[in-house]
Amino acid sequence: MKRIVFICLASVVMASCGNAPDGNTTIEAPKEETTTITEGPIDPVCEMVKDSTWTEYTVHNNDTVWFCSETCKTAFNGNPEKYADKLH
């Protein structure tokens, strides 16, 4: 009986040895970030492109800065240095 069990186990082990992956697996490269070039001013807080419905703005360093909402305008006015790199 032990001999039959041993032969069965050995057969299973031998049969499974040939099922290893072939090593030709494909690894996807990480996607590159793309930069979108927009025309016209953007809201420096939420980075939306300005449209004709915007009415909120402020003047910062002699430049007019437009905002999509009062919320973004308030955030900018509270800390304009945080958004300075997004102004131009």
C-alpha positions in Angstrom: 0.0 0.0 0.0 2.8 2.4 0.9 4.4 1.6 -2.4 1.3 2.5 -4.4 0.9 5.8 -2.5 4.6 6.6 -3.1 4.3 5.8 -6.8 1.2 8.0 -7.1 2.9 11.0 -5.3 6.0 10.6 -7.4 3.9 10.6 -10.6 2.2 13.8 -9.6 5.5 15.5 -8.8 7.1 14.4 -12.1 4.0 15.5 -14.0 4.0 19.0 -12.5 7.7 19.6 -13.1 7.0 20.4 -16.8 4.5 23.2 -16.1 6.9 26.0 -15.1 6.5 29.3 -16.9 8.7 29.7 -19.9 10.2 33.0 -18.6 8.9 35.0 -21.6 6.6 37.1 -19.5 5.9 40.7 -20.6 6.2 43.5 -18.2 4.5 46.8 -19.1 6.5 49.9 -18.7 5.0 52.6 -16.6 3.0 55.2 -18.5 4.7 58.5 -19.1 3.0 61.6 -17.8 1.9 64.0 -20.5 1.7 67.7 -20.3 -1.3 69.4 -21.9 -0.6 72.8 -23.4 -3.6 75.1 -22.9 -4.3 78.4 -24.4 -5.5 81.3 -22.3 -5.5 81.8 -18.6 -6.2 79.0 -16.1 -7.5 79.0 -12.5 -4.2 78.5 -10.6 -6.1 76.7 -7.8 -8.0 74.0 -9.6 -6.2 74.4 -13.0 -9.4 74.7 -15.1 -9.0 76.6 -18.4 -10.9 79.9 -18.3 -14.2 80.2 -20.1 -16.5 83.1 -20.7 -18.7 82.4 -17.7 -16.0 83.2 -15.1 -16.6 86.4 -13.2 -14.2 86.1 -10.3 -10.7 87.6 -10.5 -8.1 89.4 -8.5 -5.0 91.4 -9.4 -1.7 89.9 -8.3 1.7 91.5 -9.1 0.0 93.7 -11.7 -1.5 90.7 -13.4 -5.2 89.7 -13.6 -5.8 86.2 -12.2 -9.1 84.6 -13.1 -11.0 82.0 -11.0 -13.8 79.6 -11.7 -15.4 80.3 -8.3 -15.3 82.3 -5.2 -13.9 79.3 -3.4 -10.8 79.2 -5.6 -10.4 83.0 -5.4 -10.5 82.8 -1.6 -8.0 80.0 -1.5 -5.6 81.9 -3.8 -5.9 85.2 -1.8 -5.2 83.3 1.4 -1.8 82.0 0.1 -0.8 83.3 -3.3 2.7 82.1 -3.0 1.4 78.5 -3.0 0.0 79.0 -6.5 2.7 81.4 -7.9 4.3 78.7 -10.1 1.0 78.1 -11.9 0.4 81.7 -12.9 2.3 81.7 -16.2 
